Amino acid sequence: MGYLNQALLPEVIITELVFQVYRSGILTQEQRKEIKSLFLYHDLSEENTTSINRLLHAIRRGWLKVV
């Protein structure tokens, strides 16, 4: 059961992170570090990778700000 919770942890973190960023319209330095860490240390699902790529696209388009 512990392994299952460990496997779901990145899913919950990414979902919450994406929600926070879109709600505030800002990606903070701490959130950027968290995204980098998730990519480096976890095998992310295609859905999570797509969510993060959408965040990055929104930043490039100017819809979200990086502080």
MIDREN-831702 format. One record per residue: x negated, y, z negated of N, C-alpha, C in turn; residue in one letter; chain. Coordinates in pm, 1 decimal. Each point is the difference from the previous one (the first is absolute). Layout:
BEGIN
<<X, Y, Z>, <X, Y, Z>, <X, Y, Z>, 'a', 'A'>;
...
***
This chain:
BEGIN
<<-82.7, -119.4, 0.0>, <82.7, 119.4, 0.0>, <-86.8, 125.3, 0.0>, 'm', 'A'>;
<<-112.7, -1.9, -70.1>, <-90.1, 114.0, -2.7>, <-53.8, 32.4, 137.7>, 'g', 'A'>;
<<-30.9, -104.2, 78.2>, <-51.5, 21.8, 134.8>, <104.0, 68.3, 87.2>, 'y', 'A'>;
<<125.2, -41.1, -14.3>, <107.1, 60.3, 78.1>, <11.2, 148.7, -31.1>, 'l', 'A'>;
<<-6.0, 35.5, -126.5>, <6.2, 141.4, -38.2>, <-119.4, 75.4, 55.6>, 'n', 'A'>;
<<-117.8, -61.7, -2.1>, <-121.1, 61.5, 53.7>, <14.5, 24.2, 149.9>, 'q', 'A'>;
<<61.6, -93.4, 71.1>, <17.6, 13.4, 144.4>, <100.4, 109.2, 33.1>, 'a', 'A'>;
<<99.2, 21.5, -84.0>, <102.5, 100.7, 25.8>, <-43.1, 139.6, -42.6>, 'l', 'A'>;
<<-102.8, 10.4, -81.4>, <-43.6, 129.6, -50.4>, <-29.2, 100.4, 111.4>, 'l', 'A'>;
<<-79.3, -33.6, 103.0>, <-23.0, 97.6, 108.7>, <129.5, 43.3, 68.5>, 'p', 'A'>;
<<96.4, -91.7, 12.6>, <128.1, 32.6, 63.3>, <70.7, 111.0, -77.0>, 'e', 'A'>;
<<4.5, -14.0, -130.9>, <67.0, 98.3, -85.4>, <-75.8, 132.0, 1.8>, 'v', 'A'>;
<<-131.5, -5.9, -8.3>, <-81.8, 120.9, -0.5>, <18.3, 77.4, 129.7>, 'i', 'A'>;
<<-4.6, -67.0, 112.0>, <12.2, 67.5, 129.5>, <139.0, 59.4, 16.4>, 'i', 'A'>;
<<101.9, -73.5, -36.6>, <136.8, 51.0, 11.0>, <16.6, 126.9, -82.6>, 't', 'A'>;
<<-46.2, -2.9, -123.9>, <10.0, 116.0, -88.1>, <-85.0, 116.2, 51.2>, 'e', 'A'>;
<<-118.8, -30.4, 46.5>, <-90.6, 102.8, 51.1>, <59.9, 71.8, 121.3>, 'l', 'A'>;
<<52.0, -76.5, 93.6>, <61.0, 58.3, 119.8>, <119.4, 86.3, -38.9>, 'v', 'A'>;
<<81.9, -48.5, -92.5>, <115.0, 76.9, -46.2>, <-43.8, 132.6, -61.6>, 'f', 'A'>;
<<-100.2, -4.3, -87.8>, <-47.9, 121.5, -66.2>, <-53.3, 102.0, 100.6>, 'q', 'A'>;
<<-77.2, -46.5, 95.1>, <-60.0, 90.7, 98.0>, <107.6, 65.5, 86.5>, 'v', 'A'>;
<<93.3, -79.0, 50.9>, <105.6, 58.1, 83.1>, <89.1, 93.9, -80.2>, 'y', 'A'>;
<<25.3, -34.2, -124.9>, <84.9, 84.8, -83.9>, <-64.2, 135.7, -28.5>, 'r', 'A'>;
<<-130.9, -2.8, -26.4>, <-68.8, 124.7, -33.1>, <-51.6, 73.0, 123.7>, 's', 'A'>;
<<-23.4, -74.9, 107.4>, <-55.9, 60.4, 120.5>, <-150.5, 19.8, -8.6>, 'g', 'A'>;
<<-61.7, -58.1, -103.9>, <-143.6, 19.5, -25.1>, <-65.1, -134.0, -33.0>, 'i', 'A'>;
<<-117.5, -22.3, 59.0>, <-83.5, -115.0, -33.4>, <-117.9, 51.8, -81.4>, 'l', 'A'>;
<<-8.4, -41.8, -124.7>, <-106.1, 48.4, -88.2>, <-128.6, -80.9, 19.1>, 't', 'A'>;
<<-107.8, 53.2, -53.3>, <-129.2, -68.4, 4.4>, <9.7, -137.2, -68.0>, 'q', 'A'>;
<<68.6, -5.9, -113.8>, <15.8, -125.9, -72.6>, <78.3, -102.4, 82.9>, 'e', 'A'>;
<<103.5, 43.4, 67.6>, <77.8, -90.3, 85.3>, <-82.8, -49.3, 118.0>, 'q', 'A'>;
<<-84.4, 86.9, 53.7>, <-89.1, -41.7, 109.2>, <-94.7, -109.7, -46.6>, 'r', 'A'>;
<<-55.1, 15.8, -120.7>, <-89.6, -101.6, -56.1>, <73.6, -131.3, -22.3>, 'k', 'A'>;
<<125.1, 9.1, -43.5>, <79.8, -119.3, -23.3>, <25.3, -75.1, 131.0>, 'e', 'A'>;
<<32.1, 73.0, 105.7>, <21.3, -61.8, 131.2>, <-127.8, -69.3, 47.6>, 'i', 'A'>;
<<-111.5, 68.4, -13.6>, <-128.5, -57.7, 40.9>, <-27.7, -128.5, -77.3>, 'k', 'A'>;
<<23.4, 2.8, -129.4>, <-22.3, -117.5, -84.0>, <89.8, -116.0, 42.1>, 's', 'A'>;
<<124.6, 28.9, 30.8>, <91.8, -105.7, 42.4>, <-47.4, -64.5, 129.4>, 'l', 'A'>;
<<-46.7, 80.5, 94.3>, <-52.1, -54.6, 125.5>, <-125.0, -84.2, -21.7>, 'f', 'A'>;
<<-87.1, 43.5, -89.4>, <-126.8, -69.8, -20.9>, <14.9, -130.3, -77.0>, 'l', 'A'>;
<<89.7, -3.9, -98.0>, <1.9, -111.9, -93.5>, <122.1, -90.5, 8.3>, 'y', 'A'>;
<<93.6, 28.7, 89.9>, <119.9, -82.7, 11.2>, <28.6, -30.8, 146.4>, 'h', 'A'>;
<<57.3, -116.3, 20.5>, <43.9, -39.6, 134.5>, <143.6, 49.0, 15.5>, 'd', 'A'>;
<<17.0, 114.7, 63.9>, <130.9, 63.2, 9.1>, <84.9, -61.9, 109.9>, 'l', 'A'>;
<<129.0, -2.5, -25.1>, <93.0, -51.1, 100.9>, <9.0, 99.2, 116.3>, 's', 'A'>;
<<54.2, -46.0, 108.6>, <17.5, 86.5, 116.8>, <93.0, 116.4, -33.2>, 'e', 'A'>;
<<101.7, -26.8, -79.7>, <94.6, 104.9, -40.2>, <-70.2, 110.2, -80.4>, 'e', 'A'>;
<<-86.9, -40.2, -93.2>, <-72.8, 99.1, -79.9>, <-99.2, 78.4, 84.6>, 'n', 'A'>;
<<-67.6, -68.0, 89.3>, <-93.8, 67.9, 89.1>, <74.7, 102.0, 86.3>, 't', 'A'>;
<<117.1, -38.0, 47.7>, <81.6, 91.1, 80.6>, <43.0, 121.5, -82.6>, 't', 'A'>;
<<38.7, -21.1, -123.9>, <40.9, 111.5, -87.1>, <-113.9, 99.4, -18.6>, 's', 'A'>;
<<-118.8, -51.6, -23.8>, <-116.0, 87.6, -19.3>, <-34.9, 70.8, 130.8>, 'i', 'A'>;
<<7.4, -71.7, 110.7>, <-26.7, 63.4, 129.8>, <100.1, 111.7, 29.8>, 'n', 'A'>;
<<123.5, -17.0, -41.6>, <100.9, 105.2, 18.2>, <-33.7, 123.2, -83.5>, 'r', 'A'>;
<<-50.0, -24.1, -121.4>, <-45.5, 112.4, -83.5>, <-110.8, 76.2, 70.9>, 'l', 'A'>;
<<-96.7, -72.3, 50.7>, <-113.1, 63.7, 67.6>, <46.2, 74.9, 125.1>, 'l', 'A'>;
<<95.0, -56.5, 71.1>, <55.5, 66.9, 118.0>, <69.2, 130.5, -39.9>, 'h', 'A'>;
<<76.6, -4.4, -107.9>, <69.8, 120.5, -48.0>, <-99.9, 107.8, -40.7>, 'a', 'A'>;
<<-112.3, -39.5, -54.8>, <-104.5, 96.5, -36.6>, <-59.8, 62.3, 125.4>, 'i', 'A'>;
<<-32.7, -83.6, 98.3>, <-55.9, 52.2, 125.3>, <95.7, 95.4, 70.1>, 'r', 'A'>;
<<128.8, -26.1, -8.8>, <100.4, 84.0, 65.0>, <28.5, 128.6, -79.4>, 'r', 'A'>;
<<-48.7, 5.2, -122.3>, <22.6, 118.2, -82.7>, <127.6, -6.1, -82.8>, 'g', 'A'>;
<<64.0, -115.2, -3.9>, <123.3, -13.9, -75.6>, <-28.9, -17.4, -149.2>, 'w', 'A'>;
<<-119.3, -49.4, -32.5>, <-44.9, -15.3, -138.6>, <-133.0, 71.1, -16.1>, 'l', 'A'>;
<<-24.3, 48.7, -119.7>, <-125.1, 69.6, -27.5>, <-90.8, -87.3, -85.4>, 'k', 'A'>;
<<-130.5, 20.9, 17.3>, <-100.4, -66.7, -81.0>, <-64.4, 105.6, -88.8>, 'v', 'A'>;
<<-1.4, -25.4, -131.5>, <-62.6, 95.5, -92.5>, <-110.8, -68.2, -77.5>, 'v', 'A'>;
***
